[in-house]
Amino acid sequence: MRASSSDTKGVQCNRRHGWCLFFSRKVSVTYQEGCIGGSRHQKCLFPGMPRPKLIRSTVLPYHVRSRSNNREWFHLPTERVWQIMGGILNTVTLEYQALIHSFVLMNNHLHLILSTPNGNLDAIMQYFIRESAKAIGRESGRINRIFGGRYQRSLLSNEQYFLNAIKYNFRNPVAAKICDRAEEYPFSTLNWTLGRGRPLFPLSEEPDFLFRLLPRNELLTDWLNVSYTARQSEVVRLGLRRSTCGWPKGNAYKTAIKGLSGPPGM
């Protein structure tokens, strides 16, 4: 079922089902399962299952995270894993028409932000995880599984969620104390955004209504290198664990959420 909405406020339709999806722009989204929440807020996000069904969006981006098995390192030098995954992501853009916005590879996990004009995130991730595991296993000689469990995905349904997902991704190496500044980490597409290095796959800046909010060059790095407080980092981390991104509720988070400002001029 397809639904369009231009509502700017979320509406709680039922405690059993949780919070309903809302947008700040008119978009087209396919809901596989959920409850009717009324004419203002369309369909409910959470059908009462441990893992909600995929909400297929052809416009809004997703944040995706995947970890190695048992949080072990990927059994190859990170530079080689970067090359392998970069080649597979290039195939993903060509064969699945995915739009890659951000990719950060850590020693034992990865963060990816992408859009799916064909609404095929599940097929994209199945291919990416399978081919990455096969290539890493083949080169490393590892027999056991490479990735641990399912990948996690979160639909970024408004500008604030998108901008903080971008910042959270690029700041991951800084938070892990690998480097002092986001642009110093070599296994991040931030370098390509800044015009450094040769891209392994094309980066997309669509949809425009989200990317026009991002500053450029030094303004971008200045914004990325303003650190989160511990509470703000927790807010973003918990928000990105949801199938559709949303900040946690409660008085303990109110101040942190107010401080999650966007780039200069937003």
Order of alpha helices (4+ residues) and beta strands (2+ residues): beta-beta-beta-beta-beta-beta-alpha-beta-beta-alpha-beta-alpha-alpha-alpha-alpha-alpha-alpha
